[in-house]
Amino acid sequence: MSTSTSIRIDQTLYDQARSEAVSEHRTIAGQIEYWAKVGRAALDNPDLPVSFIAESLASLAESCAEATDFVPRSRRA
């Protein structure tokens, strides 16, 4: 169950979140939550590139039904 909490944020951050939310098909709150998750994971894993963290979180959000099997391009004999 999700609860709602109001917070104050800088207007510039809000505007950036609104812009990104449109292109990422998220709500503004969803975009800020996503940034927070990526940021938290980046702080917990400073040795990993942020792009890797973001892609990993995105893959975890996909359903198993949408997953495709890995097929190597070539096989070594």
PDB file of N, CA, C and O in Angstrom, chain B, residues numbered from 101:
ATOM      1  N   MET B 101       0.843  -1.169   0.000  1.00  0.00           N
ATOM      2  CA  MET B 101       0.000   0.000   0.000  1.00  0.00           C
ATOM      3  C   MET B 101       0.893   1.238   0.000  1.00  0.00           C
ATOM      4  O   MET B 101       1.864   1.312   0.753  1.00  0.00           O
ATOM      5  N   SER B 102       0.570   2.173  -0.817  1.00  0.00           N
ATOM      6  CA  SER B 102       1.344   3.401  -0.925  1.00  0.00           C
ATOM      7  C   SER B 102       0.668   4.519  -0.148  1.00  0.00           C
ATOM      8  O   SER B 102      -0.555   4.655  -0.168  1.00  0.00           O
ATOM      9  N   THR B 103       1.470   5.310   0.529  1.00  0.00           N
ATOM     10  CA  THR B 103       0.932   6.457   1.239  1.00  0.00           C
ATOM     11  C   THR B 103       1.432   7.724   0.580  1.00  0.00           C
ATOM     12  O   THR B 103       2.425   7.705  -0.147  1.00  0.00           O
ATOM     13  N   SER B 104       0.760   8.801   0.825  1.00  0.00           N
ATOM     14  CA  SER B 104       1.106  10.076   0.226  1.00  0.00           C
ATOM     15  C   SER B 104       1.612  11.021   1.312  1.00  0.00           C
ATOM     16  O   SER B 104       0.993  11.174   2.365  1.00  0.00           O
ATOM     17  N   THR B 105       2.749  11.649   1.029  1.00  0.00           N
ATOM     18  CA  THR B 105       3.329  12.618   1.934  1.00  0.00           C
ATOM     19  C   THR B 105       3.721  13.836   1.131  1.00  0.00           C
ATOM     20  O   THR B 105       4.342  13.713   0.075  1.00  0.00           O
ATOM     21  N   SER B 106       3.373  14.994   1.611  1.00  0.00           N
ATOM     22  CA  SER B 106       3.738  16.229   0.925  1.00  0.00           C
ATOM     23  C   SER B 106       5.102  16.690   1.404  1.00  0.00           C
ATOM     24  O   SER B 106       5.405  16.654   2.597  1.00  0.00           O
ATOM     25  N   ILE B 107       5.924  17.125   0.449  1.00  0.00           N
ATOM     26  CA  ILE B 107       7.222  17.699   0.784  1.00  0.00           C
ATOM     27  C   ILE B 107       7.432  18.951  -0.054  1.00  0.00           C
ATOM     28  O   ILE B 107       6.790  19.133  -1.089  1.00  0.00           O
ATOM     29  N   ARG B 108       8.328  19.804   0.396  1.00  0.00           N
ATOM     30  CA  ARG B 108       8.685  20.995  -0.367  1.00  0.00           C
ATOM     31  C   ARG B 108      10.004  20.731  -1.073  1.00  0.00           C
ATOM     32  O   ARG B 108      10.963  20.256  -0.466  1.00  0.00           O
ATOM     33  N   ILE B 109      10.041  21.043  -2.357  1.00  0.00           N
ATOM     34  CA  ILE B 109      11.287  20.935  -3.109  1.00  0.00           C
ATOM     35  C   ILE B 109      11.485  22.211  -3.915  1.00  0.00           C
ATOM     36  O   ILE B 109      10.547  22.975  -4.148  1.00  0.00           O
ATOM     37  N   ASP B 110      12.706  22.418  -4.327  1.00  0.00           N
ATOM     38  CA  ASP B 110      13.053  23.577  -5.129  1.00  0.00           C
ATOM     39  C   ASP B 110      12.256  23.566  -6.443  1.00  0.00           C
ATOM     40  O   ASP B 110      12.076  22.513  -7.054  1.00  0.00           O
ATOM     41  N   GLN B 111      11.789  24.723  -6.865  1.00  0.00           N
ATOM     42  CA  GLN B 111      10.982  24.819  -8.083  1.00  0.00           C
ATOM     43  C   GLN B 111      11.751  24.330  -9.312  1.00  0.00           C
ATOM     44  O   GLN B 111      11.169  23.718 -10.208  1.00  0.00           O
ATOM     45  N   THR B 112      13.058  24.602  -9.353  1.00  0.00           N
ATOM     46  CA  THR B 112      13.866  24.149 -10.493  1.00  0.00           C
ATOM     47  C   THR B 112      13.887  22.632 -10.570  1.00  0.00           C
ATOM     48  O   THR B 112      13.758  22.067 -11.656  1.00  0.00           O
ATOM     49  N   LEU B 113      14.050  21.960  -9.425  1.00  0.00           N
ATOM     50  CA  LEU B 113      14.028  20.505  -9.395  1.00  0.00           C
ATOM     51  C   LEU B 113      12.665  19.984  -9.823  1.00  0.00           C
ATOM     52  O   LEU B 113      12.578  19.004 -10.563  1.00  0.00           O
ATOM     53  N   TYR B 114      11.611  20.624  -9.368  1.00  0.00           N
ATOM     54  CA  TYR B 114      10.255  20.227  -9.755  1.00  0.00           C
ATOM     55  C   TYR B 114      10.076  20.342 -11.265  1.00  0.00           C
ATOM     56  O   TYR B 114       9.530  19.439 -11.899  1.00  0.00           O
ATOM     57  N   ASP B 115      10.533  21.449 -11.839  1.00  0.00           N
ATOM     58  CA  ASP B 115      10.410  21.655 -13.288  1.00  0.00           C
ATOM     59  C   ASP B 115      11.213  20.621 -14.068  1.00  0.00           C
ATOM     60  O   ASP B 115      10.756  20.128 -15.099  1.00  0.00           O
ATOM     61  N   GLN B 116      12.406  20.292 -13.582  1.00  0.00           N
ATOM     62  CA  GLN B 116      13.217  19.259 -14.232  1.00  0.00           C
ATOM     63  C   GLN B 116      12.527  17.905 -14.152  1.00  0.00           C
ATOM     64  O   GLN B 116      12.518  17.149 -15.123  1.00  0.00           O
ATOM     65  N   ALA B 117      11.953  17.601 -13.001  1.00  0.00           N
ATOM     66  CA  ALA B 117      11.242  16.330 -12.835  1.00  0.00           C
ATOM     67  C   ALA B 117      10.031  16.259 -13.750  1.00  0.00           C
ATOM     68  O   ALA B 117       9.751  15.211 -14.333  1.00  0.00           O
ATOM     69  N   ARG B 118       9.309  17.371 -13.880  1.00  0.00           N
ATOM     70  CA  ARG B 118       8.144  17.398 -14.770  1.00  0.00           C
ATOM     71  C   ARG B 118       8.563  17.124 -16.201  1.00  0.00           C
ATOM     72  O   ARG B 118       7.910  16.352 -16.904  1.00  0.00           O
ATOM     73  N   SER B 119       9.649  17.750 -16.638  1.00  0.00           N
ATOM     74  CA  SER B 119      10.144  17.560 -18.001  1.00  0.00           C
ATOM     75  C   SER B 119      10.573  16.112 -18.246  1.00  0.00           C
ATOM     76  O   SER B 119      10.212  15.514 -19.260  1.00  0.00           O
ATOM     77  N   GLU B 120      11.339  15.557 -17.320  1.00  0.00           N
ATOM     78  CA  GLU B 120      11.794  14.172 -17.454  1.00  0.00           C
ATOM     79  C   GLU B 120      10.632  13.188 -17.346  1.00  0.00           C
ATOM     80  O   GLU B 120      10.604  12.175 -18.044  1.00  0.00           O
ATOM     81  N   ALA B 121       9.691  13.485 -16.484  1.00  0.00           N
ATOM     82  CA  ALA B 121       8.550  12.585 -16.274  1.00  0.00           C
ATOM     83  C   ALA B 121       7.760  12.396 -17.561  1.00  0.00           C
ATOM     84  O   ALA B 121       7.303  11.291 -17.854  1.00  0.00           O
ATOM     85  N   VAL B 122       7.599  13.462 -18.325  1.00  0.00           N
ATOM     86  CA  VAL B 122       6.863  13.367 -19.590  1.00  0.00           C
ATOM     87  C   VAL B 122       7.582  12.421 -20.542  1.00  0.00           C
ATOM     88  O   VAL B 122       6.960  11.540 -21.135  1.00  0.00           O
ATOM     89  N   SER B 123       8.891  12.604 -20.689  1.00  0.00           N
ATOM     90  CA  SER B 123       9.632  11.776 -21.646  1.00  0.00           C
ATOM     91  C   SER B 123       9.801  10.338 -21.164  1.00  0.00           C
ATOM     92  O   SER B 123       9.982   9.436 -21.982  1.00  0.00           O
ATOM     93  N   GLU B 124       9.747  10.109 -19.860  1.00  0.00           N
ATOM     94  CA  GLU B 124       9.906   8.760 -19.302  1.00  0.00           C
ATOM     95  C   GLU B 124       8.575   8.090 -18.972  1.00  0.00           C
ATOM     96  O   GLU B 124       8.548   6.972 -18.456  1.00  0.00           O
ATOM     97  N   HIS B 125       7.469   8.775 -19.272  1.00  0.00           N
ATOM     98  CA  HIS B 125       6.120   8.244 -19.023  1.00  0.00           C
ATOM     99  C   HIS B 125       5.908   7.909 -17.545  1.00  0.00           C
ATOM    100  O   HIS B 125       5.378   6.853 -17.200  1.00  0.00           O
ATOM    101  N   ARG B 126       6.334   8.833 -16.685  1.00  0.00           N
ATOM    102  CA  ARG B 126       6.134   8.699 -15.248  1.00  0.00           C
ATOM    103  C   ARG B 126       5.381   9.918 -14.741  1.00  0.00           C
ATOM    104  O   ARG B 126       5.280  10.936 -15.426  1.00  0.00           O
ATOM    105  N   THR B 127       4.856   9.796 -13.536  1.00  0.00           N
ATOM    106  CA  THR B 127       4.315  10.973 -12.861  1.00  0.00           C
ATOM    107  C   THR B 127       5.504  11.782 -12.339  1.00  0.00           C
ATOM    108  O   THR B 127       6.630  11.286 -12.304  1.00  0.00           O
ATOM    109  N   ILE B 128       5.252  13.010 -11.939  1.00  0.00           N
ATOM    110  CA  ILE B 128       6.319  13.828 -11.369  1.00  0.00           C
ATOM    111  C   ILE B 128       6.832  13.169 -10.087  1.00  0.00           C
ATOM    112  O   ILE B 128       8.041  13.092  -9.867  1.00  0.00           O
ATOM    113  N   ALA B 129       5.924  12.700  -9.253  1.00  0.00           N
ATOM    114  CA  ALA B 129       6.331  12.006  -8.027  1.00  0.00           C
ATOM    115  C   ALA B 129       7.115  10.737  -8.366  1.00  0.00           C
ATOM    116  O   ALA B 129       8.109  10.420  -7.713  1.00  0.00           O
ATOM    117  N   GLY B 130       6.664  10.024  -9.380  1.00  0.00           N
ATOM    118  CA  GLY B 130       7.364   8.813  -9.805  1.00  0.00           C
ATOM    119  C   GLY B 130       8.768   9.108 -10.294  1.00  0.00           C
ATOM    120  O   GLY B 130       9.690   8.332 -10.044  1.00  0.00           O
ATOM    121  N   GLN B 131       8.940  10.223 -10.987  1.00  0.00           N
ATOM    122  CA  GLN B 131      10.263  10.602 -11.477  1.00  0.00           C
ATOM    123  C   GLN B 131      11.197  10.921 -10.317  1.00  0.00           C
ATOM    124  O   GLN B 131      12.353  10.497 -10.314  1.00  0.00           O
ATOM    125  N   ILE B 132      10.705  11.664  -9.335  1.00  0.00           N
ATOM    126  CA  ILE B 132      11.527  12.002  -8.177  1.00  0.00           C
ATOM    127  C   ILE B 132      11.855  10.742  -7.380  1.00  0.00           C
ATOM    128  O   ILE B 132      12.976  10.600  -6.892  1.00  0.00           O
ATOM    129  N   GLU B 133      10.896   9.827  -7.239  1.00  0.00           N
ATOM    130  CA  GLU B 133      11.160   8.556  -6.561  1.00  0.00           C
ATOM    131  C   GLU B 133      12.222   7.757  -7.303  1.00  0.00           C
ATOM    132  O   GLU B 133      13.093   7.149  -6.680  1.00  0.00           O
ATOM    133  N   TYR B 134      12.155   7.756  -8.629  1.00  0.00           N
ATOM    134  CA  TYR B 134      13.153   7.051  -9.438  1.00  0.00           C
ATOM    135  C   TYR B 134      14.541   7.642  -9.214  1.00  0.00           C
ATOM    136  O   TYR B 134      15.505   6.907  -8.999  1.00  0.00           O
ATOM    137  N   TRP B 135      14.642   8.978  -9.266  1.00  0.00           N
ATOM    138  CA  TRP B 135      15.929   9.631  -9.011  1.00  0.00           C
ATOM    139  C   TRP B 135      16.455   9.273  -7.629  1.00  0.00           C
ATOM    140  O   TRP B 135      17.652   9.044  -7.455  1.00  0.00           O
ATOM    141  N   ALA B 136      15.566   9.226  -6.651  1.00  0.00           N
ATOM    142  CA  ALA B 136      15.976   8.894  -5.289  1.00  0.00           C
ATOM    143  C   ALA B 136      16.506   7.458  -5.211  1.00  0.00           C
ATOM    144  O   ALA B 136      17.506   7.204  -4.540  1.00  0.00           O
ATOM    145  N   LYS B 137      15.846   6.526  -5.889  1.00  0.00           N
ATOM    146  CA  LYS B 137      16.301   5.131  -5.895  1.00  0.00           C
ATOM    147  C   LYS B 137      17.663   5.001  -6.562  1.00  0.00           C
ATOM    148  O   LYS B 137      18.541   4.301  -6.057  1.00  0.00           O
ATOM    149  N   VAL B 138      17.841   5.675  -7.699  1.00  0.00           N
ATOM    150  CA  VAL B 138      19.123   5.633  -8.401  1.00  0.00           C
ATOM    151  C   VAL B 138      20.209   6.262  -7.529  1.00  0.00           C
ATOM    152  O   VAL B 138      21.307   5.719  -7.407  1.00  0.00           O
ATOM    153  N   GLY B 139      19.902   7.397  -6.930  1.00  0.00           N
ATOM    154  CA  GLY B 139      20.863   8.069  -6.068  1.00  0.00           C
ATOM    155  C   GLY B 139      21.252   7.244  -4.858  1.00  0.00           C
ATOM    156  O   GLY B 139      22.427   7.180  -4.498  1.00  0.00           O
ATOM    157  N   ARG B 140      20.278   6.617  -4.233  1.00  0.00           N
ATOM    158  CA  ARG B 140      20.549   5.770  -3.070  1.00  0.00           C
ATOM    159  C   ARG B 140      21.431   4.586  -3.468  1.00  0.00           C
ATOM    160  O   ARG B 140      22.390   4.258  -2.770  1.00  0.00           O
ATOM    161  N   ALA B 141      21.100   3.945  -4.598  1.00  0.00           N
ATOM    162  CA  ALA B 141      21.896   2.809  -5.067  1.00  0.00           C
ATOM    163  C   ALA B 141      23.305   3.254  -5.461  1.00  0.00           C
ATOM    164  O   ALA B 141      24.265   2.514  -5.247  1.00  0.00           O
ATOM    165  N   ALA B 142      23.440   4.450  -6.032  1.00  0.00           N
ATOM    166  CA  ALA B 142      24.760   4.967  -6.399  1.00  0.00           C
ATOM    167  C   ALA B 142      25.606   5.228  -5.164  1.00  0.00           C
ATOM    168  O   ALA B 142      26.805   4.948  -5.162  1.00  0.00           O
ATOM    169  N   LEU B 143      24.994   5.761  -4.116  1.00  0.00           N
ATOM    170  CA  LEU B 143      25.725   5.985  -2.873  1.00  0.00           C
ATOM    171  C   LEU B 143      26.131   4.665  -2.214  1.00  0.00           C
ATOM    172  O   LEU B 143      27.205   4.565  -1.620  1.00  0.00           O
ATOM    173  N   ASP B 144      25.274   3.665  -2.322  1.00  0.00           N
ATOM    174  CA  ASP B 144      25.567   2.356  -1.739  1.00  0.00           C
ATOM    175  C   ASP B 144      26.611   1.581  -2.542  1.00  0.00           C
ATOM    176  O   ASP B 144      27.263   0.679  -2.016  1.00  0.00           O
ATOM    177  N   ASN B 145      26.765   1.938  -3.824  1.00  0.00           N
ATOM    178  CA  ASN B 145      27.681   1.235  -4.729  1.00  0.00           C
ATOM    179  C   ASN B 145      28.544   2.228  -5.500  1.00  0.00           C
ATOM    180  O   ASN B 145      28.386   2.358  -6.714  1.00  0.00           O
ATOM    181  N   PRO B 146      29.446   2.928  -4.828  1.00  0.00           N
ATOM    182  CA  PRO B 146      30.207   3.991  -5.483  1.00  0.00           C
ATOM    183  C   PRO B 146      31.135   3.510  -6.597  1.00  0.00           C
ATOM    184  O   PRO B 146      31.592   4.314  -7.409  1.00  0.00           O
ATOM    185  N   ASP B 147      31.417   2.209  -6.642  1.00  0.00           N
ATOM    186  CA  ASP B 147      32.289   1.677  -7.677  1.00  0.00           C
ATOM    187  C   ASP B 147      31.562   1.394  -8.989  1.00  0.00           C
ATOM    188  O   ASP B 147      32.207   1.091  -9.993  1.00  0.00           O
ATOM    189  N   LEU B 148      30.240   1.485  -9.001  1.00  0.00           N
ATOM    190  CA  LEU B 148      29.465   1.205 -10.210  1.00  0.00           C
ATOM    191  C   LEU B 148      29.075   2.498 -10.918  1.00  0.00           C
ATOM    192  O   LEU B 148      28.752   3.490 -10.265  1.00  0.00           O
ATOM    193  N   PRO B 149      29.104   2.492 -12.259  1.00  0.00           N
ATOM    194  CA  PRO B 149      28.648   3.674 -12.997  1.00  0.00           C
ATOM    195  C   PRO B 149      27.144   3.890 -12.788  1.00  0.00           C
ATOM    196  O   PRO B 149      26.382   2.928 -12.689  1.00  0.00           O
ATOM    197  N   VAL B 150      26.730   5.134 -12.724  1.00  0.00           N
ATOM    198  CA  VAL B 150      25.320   5.457 -12.511  1.00  0.00           C
ATOM    199  C   VAL B 150      24.459   4.878 -13.629  1.00  0.00           C
ATOM    200  O   VAL B 150      23.348   4.414 -13.373  1.00  0.00           O
ATOM    201  N   SER B 151      24.957   4.898 -14.862  1.00  0.00           N
ATOM    202  CA  SER B 151      24.177   4.346 -15.976  1.00  0.00           C
ATOM    203  C   SER B 151      23.906   2.857 -15.774  1.00  0.00           C
ATOM    204  O   SER B 151      22.818   2.379 -16.094  1.00  0.00           O
ATOM    205  N   PHE B 152      24.881   2.122 -15.246  1.00  0.00           N
ATOM    206  CA  PHE B 152      24.686   0.703 -14.961  1.00  0.00           C
ATOM    207  C   PHE B 152      23.628   0.509 -13.887  1.00  0.00           C
ATOM    208  O   PHE B 152      22.784  -0.381 -13.991  1.00  0.00           O
ATOM    209  N   ILE B 153      23.674   1.340 -12.861  1.00  0.00           N
ATOM    210  CA  ILE B 153      22.693   1.262 -11.778  1.00  0.00           C
ATOM    211  C   ILE B 153      21.290   1.535 -12.312  1.00  0.00           C
ATOM    212  O   ILE B 153      20.349   0.807 -11.998  1.00  0.00           O
ATOM    213  N   ALA B 154      21.152   2.582 -13.119  1.00  0.00           N
ATOM    214  CA  ALA B 154      19.840   2.934 -13.673  1.00  0.00           C
ATOM    215  C   ALA B 154      19.297   1.808 -14.547  1.00  0.00           C
ATOM    216  O   ALA B 154      18.118   1.463 -14.463  1.00  0.00           O
ATOM    217  N   GLU B 155      20.167   1.232 -15.391  1.00  0.00           N
ATOM    218  CA  GLU B 155      19.729   0.135 -16.261  1.00  0.00           C
ATOM    219  C   GLU B 155      19.371  -1.106 -15.445  1.00  0.00           C
ATOM    220  O   GLU B 155      18.430  -1.823 -15.783  1.00  0.00           O
ATOM    221  N   SER B 156      20.115  -1.357 -14.379  1.00  0.00           N
ATOM    222  CA  SER B 156      19.822  -2.509 -13.522  1.00  0.00           C
ATOM    223  C   SER B 156      18.482  -2.350 -12.822  1.00  0.00           C
ATOM    224  O   SER B 156      17.703  -3.301 -12.743  1.00  0.00           O
ATOM    225  N   LEU B 157      18.208  -1.147 -12.312  1.00  0.00           N
ATOM    226  CA  LEU B 157      16.911  -0.905 -11.673  1.00  0.00           C
ATOM    227  C   LEU B 157      15.771  -1.034 -12.678  1.00  0.00           C
ATOM    228  O   LEU B 157      14.702  -1.544 -12.344  1.00  0.00           O
ATOM    229  N   ALA B 158      15.994  -0.576 -13.900  1.00  0.00           N
ATOM    230  CA  ALA B 158      14.962  -0.702 -14.934  1.00  0.00           C
ATOM    231  C   ALA B 158      14.696  -2.171 -15.252  1.00  0.00           C
ATOM    232  O   ALA B 158      13.546  -2.572 -15.431  1.00  0.00           O
ATOM    233  N   SER B 159      15.757  -2.971 -15.322  1.00  0.00           N
ATOM    234  CA  SER B 159      15.561  -4.383 -15.639  1.00  0.00           C
ATOM    235  C   SER B 159      14.853  -5.117 -14.498  1.00  0.00           C
ATOM    236  O   SER B 159      14.088  -6.050 -14.742  1.00  0.00           O
ATOM    237  N   LEU B 160      15.104  -4.700 -13.259  1.00  0.00           N
ATOM    238  CA  LEU B 160      14.417  -5.317 -12.129  1.00  0.00           C
ATOM    239  C   LEU B 160      12.923  -4.993 -12.128  1.00  0.00           C
ATOM    240  O   LEU B 160      12.118  -5.758 -11.595  1.00  0.00           O
ATOM    241  N   ALA B 161      12.559  -3.869 -12.720  1.00  0.00           N
ATOM    242  CA  ALA B 161      11.159  -3.456 -12.757  1.00  0.00           C
ATOM    243  C   ALA B 161      10.372  -4.175 -13.854  1.00  0.00           C
ATOM    244  O   ALA B 161       9.142  -4.186 -13.826  1.00  0.00           O
ATOM    245  N   GLU B 162      11.073  -4.776 -14.819  1.00  0.00           N
ATOM    246  CA  GLU B 162      10.384  -5.491 -15.906  1.00  0.00           C
ATOM    247  C   GLU B 162       9.821  -6.805 -15.380  1.00  0.00           C
ATOM    248  O   GLU B 162      10.389  -7.434 -14.487  1.00  0.00           O
ATOM    249  N   SER B 163       8.699  -7.200 -15.952  1.00  0.00           N
ATOM    250  CA  SER B 163       8.126  -8.488 -15.558  1.00  0.00           C
ATOM    251  C   SER B 163       8.886  -9.607 -16.262  1.00  0.00           C
ATOM    252  O   SER B 163       9.452  -9.408 -17.337  1.00  0.00           O
ATOM    253  N   CYS B 164       8.890 -10.775 -15.650  1.00  0.00           N
ATOM    254  CA  CYS B 164       9.583 -11.926 -16.240  1.00  0.00           C
ATOM    255  C   CYS B 164       8.954 -12.322 -17.568  1.00  0.00           C
ATOM    256  O   CYS B 164       9.631 -12.874 -18.435  1.00  0.00           O
ATOM    257  N   ALA B 165       7.665 -12.045 -17.735  1.00  0.00           N
ATOM    258  CA  ALA B 165       6.981 -12.392 -18.980  1.00  0.00           C
ATOM    259  C   ALA B 165       7.529 -11.591 -20.164  1.00  0.00           C
ATOM    260  O   ALA B 165       7.465 -12.047 -21.306  1.00  0.00           O
ATOM    261  N   GLU B 166       8.066 -10.401 -19.893  1.00  0.00           N
ATOM    262  CA  GLU B 166       8.610  -9.565 -20.958  1.00  0.00           C
ATOM    263  C   GLU B 166      10.078  -9.861 -21.250  1.00  0.00           C
ATOM    264  O   GLU B 166      10.624  -9.355 -22.231  1.00  0.00           O
ATOM    265  N   ALA B 167      10.720 -10.667 -20.420  1.00  0.00           N
ATOM    266  CA  ALA B 167      12.139 -10.954 -20.573  1.00  0.00           C
ATOM    267  C   ALA B 167      12.385 -11.837 -21.793  1.00  0.00           C
ATOM    268  O   ALA B 167      11.557 -12.674 -22.152  1.00  0.00           O
ATOM    269  N   THR B 168      13.524 -11.635 -22.412  1.00  0.00           N
ATOM    270  CA  THR B 168      13.930 -12.480 -23.531  1.00  0.00           C
ATOM    271  C   THR B 168      15.164 -13.263 -23.126  1.00  0.00           C
ATOM    272  O   THR B 168      15.991 -12.785 -22.348  1.00  0.00           O
ATOM    273  N   ASP B 169      15.280 -14.467 -23.659  1.00  0.00           N
ATOM    274  CA  ASP B 169      16.435 -15.297 -23.350  1.00  0.00           C
ATOM    275  C   ASP B 169      17.689 -14.726 -23.977  1.00  0.00           C
ATOM    276  O   ASP B 169      17.644 -14.166 -25.072  1.00  0.00           O
ATOM    277  N   PHE B 170      18.801 -14.867 -23.290  1.00  0.00           N
ATOM    278  CA  PHE B 170      20.074 -14.434 -23.825  1.00  0.00           C
ATOM    279  C   PHE B 170      20.530 -15.411 -24.890  1.00  0.00           C
ATOM    280  O   PHE B 170      20.565 -16.620 -24.659  1.00  0.00           O
ATOM    281  N   VAL B 171      20.877 -14.893 -26.045  1.00  0.00           N
ATOM    282  CA  VAL B 171      21.392 -15.719 -27.132  1.00  0.00           C
ATOM    283  C   VAL B 171      22.727 -15.132 -27.542  1.00  0.00           C
ATOM    284  O   VAL B 171      22.772 -14.018 -28.063  1.00  0.00           O
ATOM    285  N   PRO B 172      23.830 -15.862 -27.317  1.00  0.00           N
ATOM    286  CA  PRO B 172      25.133 -15.326 -27.699  1.00  0.00           C
ATOM    287  C   PRO B 172      25.237 -15.189 -29.216  1.00  0.00           C
ATOM    288  O   PRO B 172      24.668 -15.989 -29.960  1.00  0.00           O
ATOM    289  N   ARG B 173      25.960 -14.180 -29.665  1.00  0.00           N
ATOM    290  CA  ARG B 173      26.126 -13.962 -31.113  1.00  0.00           C
ATOM    291  C   ARG B 173      26.997 -15.038 -31.748  1.00  0.00           C
ATOM    292  O   ARG B 173      26.781 -15.430 -32.895  1.00  0.00           O
ATOM    293  N   SER B 174      27.960 -15.501 -31.008  1.00  0.00           N
ATOM    294  CA  SER B 174      28.825 -16.565 -31.547  1.00  0.00           C
ATOM    295  C   SER B 174      29.182 -17.504 -30.412  1.00  0.00           C
ATOM    296  O   SER B 174      29.186 -17.132 -29.239  1.00  0.00           O
ATOM    297  N   ARG B 175      29.473 -18.703 -30.791  1.00  0.00           N
ATOM    298  CA  ARG B 175      29.869 -19.708 -29.802  1.00  0.00           C
ATOM    299  C   ARG B 175      31.255 -20.206 -30.164  1.00  0.00           C
ATOM    300  O   ARG B 175      31.550 -20.514 -31.319  1.00  0.00           O
ATOM    301  N   ARG B 176      32.094 -20.274 -29.142  1.00  0.00           N
ATOM    302  CA  ARG B 176      33.451 -20.778 -29.367  1.00  0.00           C
ATOM    303  C   ARG B 176      33.441 -22.291 -29.230  1.00  0.00           C
ATOM    304  O   ARG B 176      32.826 -22.847 -28.319  1.00  0.00           O
ATOM    305  N   ALA B 177      34.121 -22.932 -30.134  1.00  0.00           N
ATOM    306  CA  ALA B 177      34.156 -24.395 -30.109  1.00  0.00           C
ATOM    307  C   ALA B 177      35.245 -24.909 -29.210  1.00  0.00           C
ATOM    308  O   ALA B 177      35.413 -26.121 -29.075  1.00  0.00           O
TER     309      ALA B 177
END
